[in-house]
Amino acid sequence: MSRRYLFTSESVTEGHPDKICDQISDTILDALLAQDDHSRVAAEVVVNTGLVLITGEVTTKAQVNFVDLARKKIAEIGYIDADNGFSANSCAVLVALDEQSPDISQGVTAAQEHRESLSDDELDKIGAGDQGLMFGFACNETPEFMPLPISLAHRIARRLAAVRKTGELPYLRPDGKTQVSVIYEDGKPVGIDTILISTQHDAAIGEITDNNEVQKKIKDDLEKAVVQPVFADIDVKPDNDTKYLVNPTGKFVVGGPQGDAGLTGRKIIVDTYGGYSRHGGGAFSGKDPTKVDRSAAYACRYVAKNIVAAGLADKCEVQVSYAIGVARPVSILIETFGTGKVDEEILLEFVTQNFELRPAGIIQTFNLRSLPASRGGRFYQDVAAYGHLGRSDLDLPWEQTDKAELLKSLLKTTASAART
């Protein structure tokens, strides 16, 4: 029986309070790793009206000015006017950082496999920085192998920021949210039901001061300057039945940290798959790559994307779990939702043999410790807004499909074995 349904995902702009925190956290991570690639970092940030609090745990040989890093990132995002209730130059920045717990450190520095002489493999040396479970996902709905709803929500959010920064729509302010509801039939996207954009803006636009007229202009401008360009190269487009909502409360002048407090790690669904796939228990930003909440989620995405890119499934979700201080995963699961061309048990065996899922192996595969230094001191902060996954605008190592050909050989081998 044919099934028709809606699925909705949201994104937020870099000026959203939670995303300000994520970006400051990852700016700190970049700066520390650029000087000391063995830095242990768990940086958390809180923002509110006129206030930034940097807290968490850091163990490093690096010497950085945390206050200066925070102010520069806030200015880069666009908060430079104190009249908005939050400004890079006028906000208070408080720093309350401790060192990493020695109980955690001993398990990361020497994994159980090494402590108990169970292995002399160098990749068994680093233990997972925490217990937990992580997911990775890919599907063939978009060229970047991401679900269409979150891909569109991110595209609109990035475009919203771009027209603000270029001055095309100079009355926009940094805070904003986007949401897209996609129509599915039999598991395939066929249309756009609703597009929602909430964007912070000046109270008046030029000589237009009447709020109703301001909102009408914003809606008209966003349709032309944001929505139409986003859908220009996409097959599934809005039509006459698509609902288009802009600032549905009536106005959005008070925003950013003045309108709502922000916190690192509170937008994990925006960071991943928009709710289309499951998410693990931990956020990404501010964590160095020994923290498997981050690095293993990237590795799971890499596995899932290569499986789909190889044509072995239309959808693939990979789950791993870890014990703190242990290098090897506690469990690995591969789910293809009935779309697989190869039995999941065979896929699991192949993945286990050909993909590295130990923390040291993930760090080595993606060069996660050295990326900030090799890219001018800037890497993790760039994924802290608009998603960590499916970023066709960034060169991310976990987005490579370099193992797809190897996986295709599995399909040939399996087919050949079935014939004999």
Disulfide bonds with the S-S distance in Angstrom:
none
